[in-house]
Amino acid sequence: MNQVTNANLVYYQFAQWVNMKHGIFTRKGGVSAAPWNALNLGGNVGDDPAAVRHNHDLIYRELDLNAKQTCTVWQVHSADVIIANGPVQGRRWMALADSMVTDKPDTPLFMRFADCTPILFHDPVRRVIGIAHGGWRGTVQGVAANTVRAMVEGYGCKPEDVQAGIGPAIGPDSYQVGEEVVRAVQDYFGTTDNLIRRDPNDGSAYLNLWEANRLDLERAGVRQIEIAGICTATHTDEFFSHRAEKGRTGRFGAVLSL
């Protein structure tokens, strides 16, 4: 990924999408007070709503996006995908879901994160984009593959044309999980190889969300995958981390638009 710094905002863009409006924003450059400092984009974490609105305005202005046409969802750790034709009038979010796809120009797709995996999609042939939120629950339900499937079924995309970017998320050395997660990984993927690491001292399990979502995309037929490889839990100077900050933190945002 490429880091961009402008007007105190710091965000990342995937190298494969130099001509597409998108960004995964860090926590830097906004107006929220501690512990949400500073570019908190989450509206349900206790922050001042006026500060959150101002932070949203900052990112839309930075990328020259149509804020009034922005689509988002109420994220519930599912694998449900929404076709986004535009925002729902009178409501800030479209539905309870964890993925969106659209072929509508000037219709930004926006989601919030604080350790879970941002997964961005672009089919330059059919002119379709998507975004997904992959925590462990969504990952083992196939949210990444479901998004590809929605692009294929909804817009006629070919998986080999789809480009995907796996953004900053809690890394494989930081994400300790319980045995129920290990079983869920085994059930969905049919293996835990390269997905679960055991601590050699106490046998505790660590999940590799980056690799799990990469594998899910690959099995769905996607061949063009860029992985940020940035751990949010060990980079709290740049990113909010629910795990590292013990739940008292904000949300960073990912957005893209045709």
C-alpha positions as CSV (number, residue, x, y, z in Angstrom):
1,M,0.0,0.0,0.0
2,N,1.0,3.6,-0.5
3,Q,0.8,6.1,2.4
4,V,-0.6,9.6,1.6
5,T,-0.3,12.6,4.0
6,N,-2.3,15.7,3.2
7,A,-3.7,18.5,5.4
8,N,-2.9,16.5,8.6
9,L,-4.8,13.4,7.3
10,V,-2.9,10.2,6.8
11,Y,-4.4,7.4,4.8
12,Y,-3.4,4.4,2.7
13,Q,-4.2,3.5,-0.9
14,F,-3.7,0.2,-2.6
15,A,-0.9,0.4,-5.2
16,Q,-3.0,-1.4,-7.8
17,W,-5.7,1.3,-7.8
18,V,-3.8,4.5,-8.5
19,N,-6.7,5.9,-10.6
20,M,-9.6,5.0,-8.3
21,K,-10.9,7.1,-5.5
22,H,-10.4,5.2,-2.3
23,G,-8.6,5.3,1.0
24,I,-8.2,3.5,4.3
25,F,-7.8,6.3,6.8
26,T,-5.7,6.2,9.9
27,R,-6.7,7.9,13.2
28,K,-4.6,10.9,12.4
29,G,-5.8,14.4,11.5
30,G,-9.3,14.6,12.9
31,V,-10.9,16.6,15.8
32,S,-12.1,13.9,18.3
33,A,-10.8,14.1,21.8
34,A,-9.1,11.2,23.7
35,P,-9.6,8.3,23.8
36,W,-11.1,8.6,20.3
37,N,-8.3,10.9,19.1
38,A,-8.3,12.0,16.5
39,L,-10.0,10.9,13.2
40,N,-12.7,8.7,14.8
41,L,-15.3,7.8,12.2
42,G,-17.5,5.6,14.4
43,G,-20.7,7.1,15.6
44,N,-21.6,4.6,18.4
45,V,-18.5,4.6,20.5
46,G,-19.2,7.5,22.9
47,D,-17.5,10.3,20.9
48,D,-19.1,13.7,20.3
49,P,-21.4,13.3,17.3
50,A,-20.4,16.7,16.0
51,A,-16.8,15.7,16.0
52,V,-17.6,12.5,14.1
53,R,-19.6,14.4,11.5
54,H,-16.7,16.8,11.1
55,N,-14.2,13.9,10.7
56,H,-16.4,12.4,8.0
57,D,-16.5,15.7,6.2
58,L,-12.7,15.8,6.2
59,I,-12.3,12.4,4.5
60,Y,-15.0,13.1,1.8
61,R,-13.4,16.5,1.0
62,E,-9.9,14.9,0.9
63,L,-11.0,12.3,-1.8
64,D,-13.5,14.6,-3.5
65,L,-16.4,12.2,-2.8
66,N,-20.1,12.9,-2.9
67,A,-20.9,12.6,0.8
68,K,-24.7,12.8,0.2
69,Q,-24.6,9.6,-1.9
70,T,-22.5,7.6,0.6
71,C,-23.8,4.2,1.4
72,T,-23.0,2.3,4.6
73,V,-24.4,-0.5,6.7
74,W,-24.9,-1.4,10.4
75,Q,-22.1,-3.9,10.8
76,V,-23.1,-7.1,12.6
77,H,-20.3,-9.6,11.9
78,S,-22.3,-11.4,9.3
79,A,-21.5,-12.5,5.7
80,D,-24.5,-10.7,4.2
81,V,-24.0,-8.6,1.1
82,I,-26.1,-5.6,0.1
83,I,-26.6,-4.2,-3.4
84,A,-26.1,-0.5,-3.0
85,N,-27.9,1.7,-5.4
86,G,-27.9,4.7,-3.1
87,P,-28.5,5.7,0.5
88,V,-31.8,5.0,2.2
89,Q,-33.7,8.3,2.8
90,G,-34.1,9.2,6.4
91,R,-31.6,6.7,7.7
92,R,-27.8,6.7,8.1
93,W,-27.4,3.1,7.1
94,M,-28.9,0.8,4.5
95,A,-29.3,-2.5,6.4
96,L,-27.8,-4.9,8.9
97,A,-25.0,-6.4,6.8
98,D,-21.2,-6.6,6.4
99,S,-20.6,-6.1,2.7
100,M,-21.8,-3.8,-0.1
101,V,-21.4,-3.8,-3.9
102,T,-22.4,-1.3,-6.5
103,D,-21.9,-0.3,-10.1
104,K,-23.3,3.2,-9.5
105,P,-20.8,6.0,-10.2
106,D,-20.4,8.8,-7.6
107,T,-21.8,6.5,-4.9
108,P,-19.2,6.0,-2.2
109,L,-19.2,2.8,-0.1
110,F,-18.0,3.4,3.5
111,M,-17.3,1.1,6.5
112,R,-15.7,1.3,10.0
113,F,-13.0,-0.8,11.5
114,A,-10.9,-1.3,14.7
115,D,-9.1,-4.7,14.2
116,C,-11.4,-6.5,11.8
117,T,-10.3,-6.8,8.2
118,P,-11.3,-4.2,5.5
119,I,-11.6,-5.9,2.2
120,L,-12.0,-3.7,-0.9
121,F,-13.0,-4.9,-4.4
122,H,-12.8,-3.5,-7.9
123,D,-13.7,-5.0,-11.2
124,P,-12.4,-2.6,-13.8
125,V,-14.0,-4.5,-16.7
126,R,-17.6,-4.4,-15.5
127,R,-17.0,-1.2,-13.4
128,V,-18.1,-2.6,-10.1
129,I,-16.8,-2.0,-6.6
130,G,-17.4,-3.6,-3.2
131,I,-16.3,-3.4,0.4
132,A,-16.5,-6.0,3.2
133,H,-15.9,-6.2,7.0
134,G,-14.2,-9.4,8.0
135,G,-13.9,-10.2,11.7
136,W,-13.4,-13.8,12.6
137,R,-17.2,-14.5,12.4
138,G,-17.6,-12.9,9.0
139,T,-14.4,-14.6,7.8
140,V,-15.5,-18.1,8.7
141,Q,-18.9,-17.4,7.1
142,G,-17.3,-16.4,3.9
143,V,-17.9,-12.7,3.7
144,A,-15.1,-12.3,1.2
145,A,-16.3,-15.0,-1.1
146,N,-19.9,-13.9,-0.7
147,T,-18.9,-10.4,-2.0
148,V,-17.3,-11.9,-5.1
149,R,-20.4,-14.0,-5.6
150,A,-22.6,-11.0,-5.4
151,M,-20.5,-9.2,-8.0
152,V,-20.7,-12.2,-10.3
153,E,-24.5,-12.8,-9.9
154,G,-25.5,-9.2,-9.7
155,Y,-23.3,-7.6,-12.3
156,G,-21.9,-10.4,-14.5
157,C,-18.4,-10.0,-13.1
158,K,-15.8,-12.7,-13.7
159,P,-13.8,-13.6,-10.6
160,E,-10.5,-13.5,-12.6
161,D,-11.2,-9.8,-13.4
162,V,-11.9,-8.9,-9.7
163,Q,-9.1,-7.1,-7.9
164,A,-9.1,-7.2,-4.1
165,G,-7.3,-5.4,-1.4
166,I,-6.9,-6.7,2.2
167,G,-6.3,-3.7,4.4
168,P,-4.8,-3.1,7.9
169,A,-6.3,-5.4,10.5
170,I,-5.1,-7.2,13.7
171,G,-2.1,-9.4,12.7
172,P,-1.4,-13.1,13.1
173,D,1.0,-12.5,16.0
174,S,-1.6,-10.4,18.0
175,Y,-4.9,-12.1,17.5
176,Q,-5.2,-14.7,20.2
177,V,-8.5,-16.7,19.8
178,G,-10.4,-19.4,21.7
179,E,-10.9,-23.0,20.6
180,E,-14.4,-22.2,19.3
181,V,-12.7,-20.0,16.7
182,V,-10.2,-22.8,15.8
183,R,-13.1,-25.2,15.3
184,A,-15.0,-22.6,13.1
185,V,-11.9,-22.1,11.0
186,Q,-11.5,-25.9,10.5
187,D,-15.2,-26.2,9.7
188,Y,-15.2,-23.5,7.0
189,F,-11.8,-23.9,5.4
190,G,-11.3,-27.6,6.0
191,T,-7.9,-26.9,7.4
192,T,-6.1,-24.7,9.9
193,D,-2.8,-24.8,8.1
194,N,-1.3,-21.3,7.8
195,L,-4.5,-20.0,9.4
196,I,-4.0,-20.9,13.1
197,R,-0.6,-20.7,14.9
198,R,0.0,-22.3,18.2
199,D,2.2,-20.8,20.8
200,P,4.9,-23.3,21.5
201,N,4.9,-22.6,25.2
202,D,1.2,-22.7,26.2
203,G,-0.5,-24.0,23.0
204,S,-2.7,-20.9,22.7
205,A,-4.1,-20.2,19.3
206,Y,-3.6,-17.2,17.1
207,L,-5.7,-16.5,13.9
208,N,-4.3,-15.1,10.7
209,L,-7.2,-13.0,9.4
210,W,-5.1,-11.7,6.5
211,E,-4.3,-15.2,5.2
212,A,-7.8,-16.5,5.9
213,N,-9.4,-13.8,3.8
214,R,-6.8,-14.2,1.1
215,L,-7.5,-17.9,0.9
216,D,-11.3,-17.3,0.8
217,L,-10.8,-14.9,-2.1
218,E,-8.5,-17.3,-3.9
219,R,-11.0,-20.1,-3.6
220,A,-13.7,-17.8,-5.0
221,G,-11.5,-17.4,-8.1
222,V,-9.8,-14.0,-7.4
223,R,-6.2,-13.9,-8.5
224,Q,-5.3,-10.2,-8.0
225,I,-5.0,-9.7,-4.3
226,E,-3.0,-7.0,-2.5
227,I,-2.4,-7.4,1.2
228,A,-1.4,-4.4,3.4
229,G,0.3,-6.5,6.1
230,I,-0.2,-3.8,8.7
231,C,-1.2,-4.9,12.2
232,T,-3.6,-2.5,13.9
233,A,-2.9,-3.9,17.4
234,T,0.8,-3.1,17.1
235,H,0.3,0.3,15.3
236,T,-2.1,2.1,17.6
237,D,-0.2,5.3,16.8
238,E,-1.9,5.0,13.4
239,F,-5.0,2.8,13.8
240,F,-7.7,2.2,16.4
241,S,-7.5,-1.3,17.9
242,H,-10.4,-2.7,19.9
243,R,-8.1,-5.5,21.2
244,A,-5.0,-3.5,22.1
245,E,-7.0,-0.6,23.6
246,K,-9.4,-2.8,25.5
247,G,-12.5,-1.6,23.8
248,R,-12.1,2.1,24.7
249,T,-11.3,3.4,21.2
250,G,-12.6,4.8,18.0
251,R,-13.1,3.4,14.5
252,F,-11.0,4.1,11.4
253,G,-12.7,4.2,8.0
254,A,-12.4,2.7,4.6
255,V,-14.1,4.2,1.6
256,L,-14.1,3.8,-2.2
257,S,-16.1,5.2,-5.1
258,L,-16.4,4.8,-8.9
